[in-house]
């Protein structure tokens, strides 16, 4: 079960390089046209979130994949009908996850850590309610960037020299991987916003 970036890289390494093409195609489609299929993207986001939570709660074992799939399916179904409100919850979850990651890096723990995570989660949920369009664009752009990067990694892994260079860079600096995801995410956000303004469409 995938519960970390390292698990995801291990899965990509074990996959055939041909998997890279559909990953890149789906990622580019999300980055360019994600706002057109935002409801599907939100449901998929909750499905992935449920799988991660289910895998972590179940822990290593034969039943981990079953629990993960069950939690993913449950969250995806629950988010389907109230998708207008689910996007606000998703904004809060994203804010909470990022806050936990960075506060943990700064050495905070206990009440300080979870107090900060809770406050940011509430603030991001409120902002997501007021700026649903921006949250939708951010989620689809991020998922698209991750898929494109994953597809490229399946090809890079077939060239040991390139993969070794990437691993060295990632081990040397913690900002390498976030930077590689952030750049296409930001580019996709600007493109989708421009397209929505050009077509004068509101979500």
C-alpha positions in Angstrom: 0.0 0.0 0.0 1.3 3.5 -0.9 1.6 5.7 2.2 4.6 7.8 1.3 6.6 9.3 -1.6 9.1 6.5 -1.3 6.3 3.9 -1.7 5.0 5.7 -4.8 8.5 5.7 -6.3 8.9 2.0 -5.5 5.7 1.3 -7.3 6.8 3.4 -10.3 10.1 1.6 -10.4 8.4 -1.8 -10.5 6.0 -0.7 -13.2 6.8 -0.9 -17.0 8.0 2.3 -18.6 4.9 2.2 -20.9 2.8 3.2 -17.9 4.4 6.6 -18.2 2.5 7.6 -21.3 -1.0 7.3 -19.9 0.1 9.0 -16.7 1.5 12.0 -18.7 -1.6 12.1 -20.9 -4.0 12.1 -17.9 -1.9 14.6 -16.1 -1.7 17.1 -19.0 -5.5 16.7 -19.4 -6.0 17.6 -15.8 -3.6 20.5 -16.0 -5.3 22.0 -19.1 -9.0 21.1 -18.6 -9.3 20.2 -14.9 -11.8 22.9 -14.3 -14.2 21.3 -16.8 -14.3 18.1 -14.8 -13.8 19.5 -11.4 -16.5 17.4 -9.7 -14.8 14.2 -10.9 -11.5 15.6 -9.7 -12.9 16.3 -6.2 -14.3 12.8 -5.9 -11.0 11.3 -7.0 -9.2 13.5 -4.5 -11.3 12.2 -1.6 -10.9 8.6 -2.9 -7.1 9.0 -2.8 -7.3 10.7 0.6 -9.4 7.8 1.9 -7.0 5.2 0.6 -4.0 6.9 2.3 -5.9 7.2 5.6 -7.1 3.6 5.4 -3.6 2.3 4.7 -2.1 4.2 7.6 -4.8 3.2 10.1 -4.7 -0.5 9.0 -0.9 -0.6 9.2 1.3 -3.2 7.4 -0.3 -6.5 6.7 -2.3 -8.5 4.2 -5.5 -6.6 4.9 -4.0 -3.1 4.4 -4.9 -2.9 0.7 -8.5 -4.0 1.5 -9.0 -1.4 4.2 -7.4 1.3 2.0 -9.7 0.5 -0.9 -12.7 0.4 1.3 -11.9 3.7 2.9 -11.2 5.3 -0.5 -14.4 4.1 -1.9 -16.4 5.2 1.1 -15.0 8.8 1.1 -15.4 9.0 -2.7 -19.1 8.0 -2.5 -19.7 10.3 0.5 -18.2 13.3 -1.3 -20.2 12.7 -4.6 -23.6 14.2 -3.6 -22.5 17.2 -1.5 -19.6 18.0 -3.9 -20.3 21.7 -3.6 -19.4 21.5 0.1 -16.9 18.7 -0.3 -14.6 21.1 -2.1 -14.5 23.4 1.0 -13.6 20.4 3.2 -10.9 19.5 0.7 -9.5 23.0 0.9 -9.3 22.6 4.7 -7.7 19.2 4.4 -5.0 20.5 2.0 -4.3 23.4 4.3 -4.1 21.1 7.4 -1.7 18.7 5.6 0.7 21.4 4.4 0.7 23.1 7.9 1.4 19.8 9.6 4.2 19.0 7.2 6.0 22.4 7.8 5.3 22.7 11.5 6.6 19.2 12.1 9.8 20.2 10.2 10.2 23.1 12.6 10.1 20.7 15.6 6.6 21.6 17.0 4.6 18.9 18.6 1.7 18.2 20.9 -0.9 21.0 21.5 1.1 23.6 19.6 1.3 21.5 16.5 -2.3 20.4 16.4 -3.6 23.8 17.5 -1.9 25.4 14.5 -3.1 22.6 12.2 -6.7 23.1 13.4 -6.6 26.9 13.1 -5.2 26.7 9.5 -7.7 24.0 8.6 -10.6 26.2 9.6 -9.2 29.2 7.9 -8.6 27.3 4.6 -12.1 25.8 4.8 -13.6 29.3 5.0 -11.4 30.5 2.2 -12.4 27.5 0.1 -16.1 28.4 0.6 -15.5 31.9 -0.6 -13.0 31.0 -3.4 -14.3 27.7 -4.7 -13.0 28.3 -8.2 -9.4 28.8 -7.0 -9.5 25.6 -4.9 -10.8 23.6 -7.8 -8.1 24.9 -10.1 -5.4 24.3 -7.4 -6.5 20.7 -6.8 -6.7 19.7 -10.5 -3.4 21.5 -11.3 -1.7 19.7 -8.4 -3.0 16.2 -9.4 -2.1 16.9 -13.0 1.4 17.9 -12.0 1.9 14.8 -9.8 0.7 12.5 -12.6 3.0 14.2 -15.2 6.0 14.0 -12.9 5.2 10.3 -12.1 5.0 9.5 -15.8 8.3 11.2 -16.4 9.9 9.3 -13.5 8.9 6.0 -15.0 11.0 6.9 -18.0 13.9 8.4 -16.0 14.1 5.2 -14.0 15.0 3.3 -17.1 18.2 5.4 -17.4 20.3 4.7 -14.3 22.5 7.7 -14.8 19.6 10.2 -14.8 17.8 8.4 -12.0 21.0 8.4 -9.9 21.4 12.2 -10.5 17.8 12.8 -9.5 18.1 10.8 -6.3 21.3 12.6 -5.4 19.6 16.0 -5.9 16.6 15.0 -3.9 18.7 13.6 -1.0 20.9 16.8 -1.0 18.0 19.2 -0.8 14.5 18.8 0.5 13.1 21.4 -1.9 13.9 19.6 -5.1 10.8 17.4 -5.3 8.4 20.1 -4.1 9.9 22.5 -6.6 9.4 20.0 -9.5 5.7 19.7 -8.5 5.2 23.4 -7.7 6.4 24.8 -11.1 3.9 22.9 -13.3 1.1 23.4 -10.7 1.5 27.1 -10.8 1.7 27.2 -14.6 -1.5 25.1 -14.8 -3.2 27.4 -12.3 -2.5 30.5 -14.3 -3.6 28.8 -17.5 -6.9 27.5 -16.1 -7.7 30.9 -14.6 -7.0 32.6 -17.9 -9.2 30.1 -19.8 -12.1 30.6 -17.3 -11.8 34.4 -17.6 -11.6 34.2 -21.4 -14.8 32.0 -21.5 -16.4 33.9 -18.7 -17.4 30.8 -16.8 -18.1 30.5 -13.1 -18.1 27.3 -11.2 
